[in-house]
Amino acid sequence: MKNEPNLPNVACPDSSGESQRREKASVASLGNRHRRLYECLWTWNRSELQISLELETRTFWFYSGCANFFDPNCQNNKLF
């Protein structure tokens, strides 16, 4: 025989409807937590992408500047 978890019987609520109210409140609370978590992760991911893009752009310009500086065919490779 399987050990089944002791879960409340939602299909047969008590006469006061308290179990349904608790269930609805629990689902609403869980929904709010998921929404806040999603917003937090979305904001964090957006800021991470923006930082990553800025760093990649800076790195690109730095290396392209170095490549131009050391390129013997480039006319703009003056130090001063």
PyMOL commands that set and color helices and strands:
alter all, ss='L'
color gray80, all
select helices_A, chain A and resi 18-70
alter helices_A, ss='H'
color red, helices_A
deselect
rebuild
show_as cartoon
